[in-house]
């Protein structure tokens, strides 16, 4: 099994960023306030105080959307990167 090239890793990282962004934008809204801010999502609601703690489950779910989107994007990016570098190496041979 050949190793991934720098170009393939770059495409994988770009896929992670795009996937995480899509997951972040499609996160579920909280009751009465809409979607939670990024700092609440990234800490999984760890910085919520007082009555805002009722949004803890929404914050955890939003973080999971972000993480799953990033992982799916990285996998798709890795597959695309490997395919692109494989076709590049076949052209040079």
NUDO-990402 format. One record per residue: residue number from 1; x, y, z of N, C-alpha, C in turn. Coordinates in Angstrom, 3 decimals. Layout:
# NUDO-990402
+-----+----------+----------+----------+----------+----------+----------+----------+----------+----------+
: num :     n_px :     n_py :     n_pz :    ca_px :    ca_py :    ca_pz :     c_px :     c_py :     c_pz :
+-----+----------+----------+----------+----------+----------+----------+----------+----------+----------+
: NUM :        X :        Y :        Z :        X :        Y :        Z :        X :        Y :        Z :
...
+-----+----------+----------+----------+----------+----------+----------+----------+----------+----------+
This chain:
# NUDO-990402
+-----+----------+----------+----------+----------+----------+----------+----------+----------+----------+
: num :     n_px :     n_py :     n_pz :    ca_px :    ca_py :    ca_pz :     c_px :     c_py :     c_pz :
+-----+----------+----------+----------+----------+----------+----------+----------+----------+----------+
:   1 :    0.842 :   -1.176 :    0.000 :    0.000 :    0.000 :    0.000 :    0.891 :    1.244 :    0.000 :
:   2 :    0.775 :    2.077 :   -1.019 :    1.634 :    3.262 :   -1.089 :    1.232 :    4.309 :   -0.056 :
:   3 :    2.206 :    5.089 :    0.371 :    1.971 :    6.150 :    1.357 :    1.304 :    7.338 :    0.684 :
:   4 :    0.578 :    8.104 :    1.467 :   -0.073 :    9.299 :    0.940 :    0.957 :   10.403 :    0.750 :
:   5 :    0.816 :   11.117 :   -0.342 :    1.725 :   12.219 :   -0.618 :    1.272 :   13.479 :    0.112 :
:   6 :    2.105 :   14.499 :    0.038 :    1.776 :   15.778 :    0.683 :    0.510 :   16.376 :    0.070 :
:   7 :    0.345 :   16.222 :   -1.228 :   -0.842 :   16.735 :   -1.910 :   -2.101 :   16.024 :   -1.405 :
:   8 :   -2.021 :   14.713 :   -1.196 :   -3.168 :   13.955 :   -0.700 :   -3.526 :   14.374 :    0.721 :
:   9 :   -2.509 :   14.611 :    1.562 :   -2.768 :   15.066 :    2.935 :   -3.390 :   16.455 :    2.945 :
:  10 :   -2.967 :   17.308 :    2.031 :   -3.529 :   18.651 :    1.929 :   -5.005 :   18.584 :    1.545 :
:  11 :   -5.341 :   17.721 :    0.595 :   -6.735 :   17.552 :    0.185 :   -7.551 :   16.959 :    1.330 :
:  12 :   -6.954 :   16.056 :    2.092 :   -7.615 :   15.469 :    3.256 :   -7.921 :   16.543 :    4.305 :
:  13 :   -6.972 :   17.414 :    4.573 :   -7.174 :   18.505 :    5.528 :   -8.236 :   19.478 :    5.030 :
:  14 :   -8.205 :   19.780 :    3.749 :   -9.230 :   20.659 :    3.181 :  -10.609 :   20.017 :    3.300 :
:  15 :  -10.691 :   18.710 :    3.088 :  -11.954 :   17.991 :    3.247 :  -12.450 :   18.051 :    4.675 :
:  16 :  -11.530 :   17.941 :    5.648 :  -11.901 :   18.041 :    7.058 :  -12.486 :   19.412 :    7.372 :
:  17 :  -11.833 :   20.451 :    6.887 :  -12.293 :   21.823 :    7.157 :  -13.653 :   22.076 :    6.505 :
:  18 :  -13.822 :   21.644 :    5.275 :  -15.100 :   21.847 :    4.587 :  -16.204 :   21.042 :    5.274 :
:  19 :  -15.909 :   19.781 :    5.627 :  -16.900 :   18.944 :    6.293 :  -17.298 :   19.483 :    7.653 :
:  20 :  -16.318 :   19.962 :    8.425 :  -16.620 :   20.548 :    9.733 :  -17.431 :   21.830 :    9.581 :
:  21 :  -17.139 :   22.607 :    8.565 :  -17.905 :   23.837 :    8.319 :  -19.353 :   23.510 :    7.966 :
:  22 :  -19.553 :   22.511 :    7.131 :  -20.912 :   22.106 :    6.763 :  -21.651 :   21.581 :    7.997 :
:  23 :  -20.971 :   20.767 :    8.803 :  -21.581 :   20.276 :   10.036 :  -21.937 :   21.404 :   10.986 :
:  24 :  -21.094 :   22.417 :   11.047 :  -21.351 :   23.562 :   11.927 :  -22.558 :   24.364 :   11.438 :
:  25 :  -22.658 :   24.571 :   10.141 :  -23.760 :   25.376 :    9.617 :  -25.104 :   24.652 :    9.690 :
:  26 :  -25.092 :   23.318 :    9.728 :  -26.329 :   22.538 :    9.811 :  -26.617 :   22.032 :   11.217 :
:  27 :  -26.012 :   22.646 :   12.232 :  -26.244 :   22.233 :   13.612 :  -27.662 :   22.582 :   14.028 :
:  28 :  -28.201 :   21.854 :   15.008 :  -29.598 :   22.103 :   15.403 :  -29.741 :   23.402 :   16.200 :
:  29 :  -30.888 :   24.045 :   16.092 :  -31.116 :   25.282 :   16.851 :  -31.564 :   24.993 :   18.281 :
:  30 :  -31.258 :   25.907 :   19.168 :  -31.745 :   25.843 :   20.539 :  -33.110 :   26.505 :   20.634 :
:  31 :  -33.901 :   26.090 :   21.576 :  -35.235 :   26.632 :   21.767 :  -35.148 :   28.111 :   22.149 :
:  32 :  -35.861 :   28.948 :   21.469 :  -35.962 :   30.393 :   21.698 :  -34.746 :   31.208 :   21.254 :
:  33 :  -33.575 :   30.629 :   21.061 :  -32.400 :   31.438 :   20.714 :  -31.793 :   31.092 :   19.362 :
:  34 :  -32.209 :   30.016 :   18.748 :  -31.639 :   29.608 :   17.465 :  -30.339 :   28.838 :   17.671 :
:  35 :  -29.450 :   28.905 :   16.683 :  -28.198 :   28.160 :   16.761 :  -27.259 :   28.794 :   17.780 :
:  36 :  -26.551 :   27.929 :   18.485 :  -25.623 :   28.396 :   19.515 :  -24.353 :   28.971 :   18.890 :
:  37 :  -23.693 :   29.912 :   19.551 :  -22.437 :   30.480 :   19.035 :  -21.307 :   29.447 :   19.018 :
:  38 :  -20.275 :   29.757 :   18.235 :  -19.156 :   28.835 :   18.050 :  -18.461 :   28.493 :   19.362 :
:  39 :  -18.263 :   29.473 :   20.244 :  -17.536 :   29.184 :   21.490 :  -18.308 :   28.227 :   22.390 :
:  40 :  -19.620 :   28.243 :   22.325 :  -20.413 :   27.295 :   23.102 :  -20.348 :   25.910 :   22.469 :
:  41 :  -20.396 :   25.860 :   21.143 :  -20.351 :   24.578 :   20.444 :  -19.003 :   23.893 :   20.650 :
:  42 :  -17.914 :   24.620 :   20.486 :  -16.581 :   24.021 :   20.532 :  -16.218 :   23.538 :   21.937 :
:  43 :  -16.834 :   24.121 :   22.965 :  -16.583 :   23.669 :   24.340 :  -17.647 :   22.670 :   24.802 :
:  44 :  -18.535 :   22.274 :   23.901 :  -19.642 :   21.359 :   24.218 :  -20.486 :   21.880 :   25.373 :
:  45 :  -20.636 :   23.181 :   25.467 :  -21.457 :   23.795 :   26.492 :  -20.773 :   23.946 :   27.836 :
:  46 :  -19.473 :   23.762 :   27.890 :  -18.735 :   23.858 :   29.146 :  -18.722 :   25.257 :   29.740 :
:  47 :  -18.946 :   26.262 :   28.908 :  -18.927 :   27.641 :   29.419 :  -20.334 :   28.201 :   29.652 :
:  48 :  -21.357 :   27.334 :   29.630 :  -22.719 :   27.791 :   29.917 :  -22.920 :   27.901 :   31.419 :
:  49 :  -23.540 :   28.973 :   31.850 :  -23.778 :   29.223 :   33.274 :  -25.259 :   29.486 :   33.518 :
:  50 :  -25.720 :   29.170 :   34.701 :  -27.078 :   29.473 :   35.118 :  -28.136 :   28.813 :   34.265 :
:  51 :  -29.118 :   29.602 :   33.851 :  -30.246 :   29.096 :   33.083 :  -29.834 :   28.620 :   31.688 :
:  52 :  -28.730 :   29.140 :   31.192 :  -28.251 :   28.734 :   29.866 :  -27.860 :   27.262 :   29.814 :
:  53 :  -27.701 :   26.627 :   30.948 :  -27.315 :   25.212 :   30.963 :  -28.401 :   24.306 :   30.398 :
:  54 :  -29.592 :   24.839 :   30.195 :  -30.635 :   24.030 :   29.562 :  -30.293 :   23.761 :   28.088 :
:  55 :  -29.322 :   24.489 :   27.552 :  -28.877 :   24.282 :   26.175 :  -27.678 :   23.334 :   26.084 :
:  56 :  -27.351 :   22.662 :   27.162 :  -26.188 :   21.777 :   27.186 :  -26.324 :   20.632 :   26.185 :
:  57 :  -27.492 :   20.018 :   26.107 :  -27.686 :   18.928 :   25.148 :  -27.579 :   19.417 :   23.706 :
:  58 :  -28.094 :   20.610 :   23.451 :  -28.002 :   21.184 :   22.100 :  -26.538 :   21.460 :   21.749 :
:  59 :  -25.765 :   21.938 :   22.729 :  -24.344 :   22.218 :   22.493 :  -23.583 :   20.932 :   22.191 :
:  60 :  -23.876 :   19.869 :   22.920 :  -23.205 :   18.587 :   22.674 :  -23.585 :   18.021 :   21.313 :
:  61 :  -24.850 :   18.119 :   20.959 :  -25.293 :   17.642 :   19.648 :  -24.664 :   18.467 :   18.529 :
:  62 :  -24.576 :   19.772 :   18.720 :  -23.957 :   20.640 :   17.717 :  -22.481 :   20.285 :   17.523 :
:  63 :  -21.784 :   20.014 :   18.635 :  -20.384 :   19.618 :   18.536 :  -20.260 :   18.290 :   17.782 :
:  64 :  -21.174 :   17.374 :   18.047 :  -21.146 :   16.092 :   17.339 :  -21.361 :   16.280 :   15.839 :
:  65 :  -22.249 :   17.195 :   15.449 :  -22.435 :   17.504 :   14.032 :  -21.137 :   18.016 :   13.423 :
:  66 :  -20.480 :   18.911 :   14.127 :  -19.221 :   19.479 :   13.654 :  -18.174 :   18.379 :   13.494 :
:  67 :  -18.069 :   17.502 :   14.485 :  -17.068 :   16.439 :   14.459 :  -17.360 :   15.409 :   13.376 :
:  68 :  -18.603 :   14.983 :   13.266 :  -18.961 :   13.992 :   12.249 :  -18.764 :   14.567 :   10.852 :
:  69 :  -19.137 :   15.823 :   10.654 :  -18.911 :   16.467 :    9.365 :  -17.436 :   16.540 :    9.021 :
:  70 :  -16.602 :   16.866 :   10.015 :  -15.160 :   16.924 :    9.786 :  -14.570 :   15.569 :    9.449 :
:  71 :  -14.997 :   14.537 :   10.154 :  -14.481 :   13.187 :    9.886 :  -14.920 :   12.711 :    8.505 :
:  72 :  -16.193 :   12.923 :    8.175 :  -16.681 :   12.516 :    6.852 :  -15.951 :   13.285 :    5.747 :
:  73 :  -15.732 :   14.567 :    5.950 :  -15.003 :   15.366 :    4.961 :  -13.563 :   14.915 :    4.814 :
:  74 :  -12.930 :   14.550 :    5.929 :  -11.543 :   14.065 :    5.864 :  -11.461 :   12.744 :    5.120 :
:  75 :  -12.428 :   11.861 :    5.354 :  -12.428 :   10.579 :    4.644 :  -12.623 :   10.793 :    3.151 :
:  76 :  -13.595 :   11.626 :    2.797 :  -13.810 :   11.911 :    1.374 :  -12.598 :   12.605 :    0.761 :
:  77 :  -11.979 :   13.511 :    1.513 :  -10.776 :   14.179 :    1.024 :   -9.613 :   13.219 :    0.846 :
:  78 :   -9.476 :   12.254 :    1.771 :   -8.401 :   11.272 :    1.654 :   -8.607 :   10.375 :    0.432 :
:  79 :   -9.851 :    9.971 :    0.218 :  -10.144 :    9.139 :   -0.956 :   -9.880 :    9.921 :   -2.235 :
:  80 :  -10.336 :   11.169 :   -2.273 :  -10.099 :   12.002 :   -3.462 :   -8.609 :   12.268 :   -3.655 :
:  81 :   -7.904 :   12.542 :   -2.564 :   -6.460 :   12.785 :   -2.661 :   -5.692 :   11.576 :   -3.148 :
:  82 :   -6.039 :   10.404 :   -2.619 :   -5.369 :    9.185 :   -3.073 :   -5.663 :    8.909 :   -4.536 :
:  83 :   -6.914 :    9.124 :   -4.953 :   -7.286 :    8.894 :   -6.348 :   -6.555 :    9.871 :   -7.260 :
:  84 :   -6.488 :   11.123 :   -6.856 :   -5.817 :   12.123 :   -7.683 :   -4.323 :   11.861 :   -7.768 :
:  85 :   -3.696 :   11.474 :   -6.674 :   -2.253 :   11.227 :   -6.726 :   -1.943 :    9.925 :   -7.443 :
:  86 :   -2.873 :    8.963 :   -7.407 :   -2.675 :    7.722 :   -8.159 :   -2.696 :    7.993 :   -9.650 :
:  87 :   -3.650 :    8.819 :  -10.103 :   -3.725 :    9.136 :  -11.529 :   -2.547 :    9.988 :  -11.964 :
:  88 :   -2.032 :   10.849 :  -11.042 :   -0.840 :   11.646 :  -11.366 :    0.378 :   10.754 :  -11.530 :
:  89 :    0.514 :    9.744 :  -10.670 :    1.682 :    8.864 :  -10.743 :    1.596 :    7.961 :  -11.971 :
:  90 :    0.397 :    7.591 :  -12.411 :    0.252 :    6.766 :  -13.611 :    0.618 :    7.557 :  -14.857 :
:  91 :    0.332 :    8.869 :  -14.849 :    0.672 :    9.694 :  -15.981 :    2.171 :    9.867 :  -16.156 :
:  92 :    2.905 :    9.886 :  -15.035 :    4.346 :   10.090 :  -15.110 :    5.103 :    8.820 :  -15.479 :
:  93 :    4.490 :    7.656 :  -15.235 :    5.153 :    6.370 :  -15.569 :    5.010 :    6.013 :  -16.997 :
+-----+----------+----------+----------+----------+----------+----------+----------+----------+----------+
